[in-house]
Amino acid sequence: MTDETAPIDADDRLLTAATRWLRAILVPEEQDRLEPDPPPPVANQRGRRDRQDRRSAGIAPARRGRDTEGIRRTRRELDEVISGAPESRLLRFCDTFELTDFERDILILLFLQGTNLGIADMCAARSESDGGWPTFALSLRLATDDDWDARRASGEGDSARMAAEPDWRALSPEGPLRQWRMLEISQPGGKPLISSPLRLDERIVNHLKGIDYVDDRVAGICRRVTRASGLVSTSQHDLLLAATDRIRGLAESNGRVAAQLLGGHPSTTALFSAQLAARLGCELYRTSMEEISRAQSSSDFVRLWNREHRLQRVALDIDATDAATDQLGAMRRFLDSLSGTILVEVAEPIPGLEQTVLLDVARPTPAELRELWEMLLEGDADGWADRLAGQFGVDLDDVLDAVGHSGDDPDGQALWSQLRSRGRTRLEGLARRVVPAARLADVQLPDDARRMLGQIADHARNRTTVYDEYGFRSRLASGLGTTALFEGESGTGKTMAAEALANELQLDLYRIDLANVVSKYIGETEKNLRRVFDAAEEGSAVLLFDEADAIFGKRSEVQDSHDRYANIEVSYLLQRMEAYAGIAILTTNMKSALDQAFLRRLRFVITFPFPTTDERRLIWQAIFPGVRPKGLRGVEVLDLAELARPSLTGGQIRNIAVNAAFLAAAADGIVTMEHLRASARDELRKNGRPFVASDFAGWHNADRLAPTLVGGSR
C-alpha cells in the first residue's frame, strides 16, 4: 500500500463500517412485518390479495424490536476502524475542527444521508425527520441507549454503546458544526431548532469526497492567482528566502501570520506574493480591501476563509494600498481576525498588526539587470546594456518579455522602444500623453536655465553610474528620483522644455492636471497619484504635473481634519516623486504660494522668465516652418526686429503665428505683418491684456510678394 492510496483505502473502510452501523441503527424501534415472511409476489395485485388473505385467516403480524446487539456489533466495528484509520480524510477533518464523538456521528449521518441513497431512504422513513431531511431530534434519538447507560451506572458489562453520548451543545452557535458553517439549518419562523431539517454544507460534502476548491461564497470576493511564480534575481531571492523562513516560524507557533509587502511596484508585489505562496506550498488567492468592504458581510467572509485555511493549503493576498489612513484601525482588526498565511500589500506598515512579517518589495538591482542585458545583447558596442539597466527598473520576466516582443535578434533601440511603451495602456484615463516634438536646441531660455535643463537630462542618463558604481545609493535613504519645478508665467515654455527633455531622452511624456487629480474625498487624491506613478514606472515616462499650486500650497496649521489630510496629500506626492525612477516635473505660475519645505526637497527649480528681445527674435525666426512646395509665403520679408519688440511669451508668439497663417490661408496664402498684427490683437484680448498700438507700430505690411513666390526660409 502506497502513501497515495492509504487515505483512499482508509476512507473506504471507514465509510463501509459507518454505512453498516447506520443501516442497523436507523431501523425504527418497532417494525411491522409478517411472520413467516413469504417470498415477494410476482404481481402487486397478487401481493395485496395475499396479505389480505393472511389477515382474514387470523395470522397476526409479529412485532419485533431493534436488533440492539447487532447495532452494538456494527458500532464496535466502526470504532475499531476509527482507531485504526487516523489518516482517513473524514477523521482528519474531525481532528482539524476538534469535533466531539457525538458531533462526528452527526457529521457521518448527514454526509451519508447526502451521498448514499439507501441511507437517505432510511432517514426519510424516520418519524423524527422533516421532509426527508435528518433533524437534531433524529440525532438525539439515535444516540439514546438507556440500556447501556443503566448497565454502566450499575457497573455491569463492557459492551459498546450504540452511538456516542448525545450533547445538546453540538448545535450551539459556538460549537464547530455551526461556527464553521458545516450545517445548513432550515428553520422557518417559530419552528423549534430540534425539529428543523439539517443538511451538510455542499463544500464540506465535496471535501469529504476528496474534491477541493474554494467555497463559492469566498470565490465571489477573491480570485485564484494562476500566474507562474516568475523569475527572481539573486537579491530578490535573498529577500524572499528570509521572509519565507520568518513566515514559517510564526505560522508553526501561532497558526497565523500576516506578511506585509511594502511599497513595491504592483507587478513586482504580485511576483513576490506568488513566490511566497509557492515556497510555502499554498494556492494563492487575491482580493482587495475595497472588494471586501463591498461584500454583504465581512464576518462571513472571515469565517469561510478561515474554514478554507483548515481544509486546504491556501494563502490570501489582500491589496490594501488604497486604504485611507482613517481605515487603518478597522483594517487591522479585520486582518487580525483572519487565520493562516495572509499577504498584505501596503504602502506603509500597518501599526499594531499582530504576528506580522515586514518585507520590502524590490526590483532587481541595476547591476543585475545590466548583467542580464549584456548576456542578451551579445557584442553590445553602443552601451545599450548600461542605458537599459539605468533607465528601466523592471523584473527579469519583463526583460525576457521585451526581448520576445521585439522581433528576431532585437537591438538595443528596439528593446528601448518596447520597454518605453509598456505603461501606455495603464496611463490611459489618468494622464494625457504628449508626443514630444521640441528639442533642447529649440528652447529659448537664459544660459543658467538652459544649463540646468541639460543637467536634468544628465541626471537621468547617469543614475546607475552615480548611485551604483559610485556607491551613493547606500548613502541616500531617499531622494533618488529626479524632481524639478518649472515656474513662470503661462506661455514661457515650461511644457515645451518638458517635451524637449522627453525627446532628448527618448521617453514618453505624460501631462497630469493636478486640479483634476486632487479630490475632495479623503484618501482619493493619494489613490489617484499612486495609480499615475505605478503606471508611469512601467515605461519610466517623464511626468509633467500642471498647476502644482493646486496641491503644493503652503501647509497650514492643522485646525481640522481637512487640513490634516491636505498635508498628507502633499507629503505623499513628495514621497512618490522622490522614489520615482524617472523624471517628475511640476509646473506653476505661483512660486510664492508654494511651501518652502517642499521646495527644499526638489532637486531642480528652474525659472522661465519672459523672453528677452533677442530670445523673442529667435522664437519668431524658428516658429514658421521651412521651405516646402506648397508652403506659407511671405515669411522671408517679415520684419523680425519689429516682431521681437512687443513683450510676448513664447506661447503667445506661437498662437499669433498660427492664427496669422490661417488668415493668410483664407486669403491668398501670403502671410503679412498685418495678419500678425490682427492675430496679436486677438491674442492679447483673450488674455485680458490691452493692445498698445505703439508697441505694434512697426507691424505694417511690406511690399506684397508676387503670387508665384514660394515660402522662403526662416
PyMOL commands that set and color helices and strands:
alter all, ss='L'
color gray80, all
select helices_A, chain A and resi 6-25+44-56+68-84+89-96+101-115+117-125+136-142+146-154+168-171+176-179+193-195+202-208+216-219+234-254+266-279+289-294+298-311+325-336+366-376+384-391+396-404+412-420+424-427+440-442+447-461+463-469+472-474+494-505+514-517+524-537+548-550+561-579+591-593+596-600+613-623+635-637+640-643+650-666+673-686+693-696
alter helices_A, ss='H'
color red, helices_A
select strands_A, chain A and resi 30-33+62-65+183-185+198-200+223-224+256-262+283-288+314-319+340-346+356-360+432-434+482-488+509-513+542-546+583-588+604-608
alter strands_A, ss='S'
color yellow, strands_A
deselect
rebuild
show_as cartoon
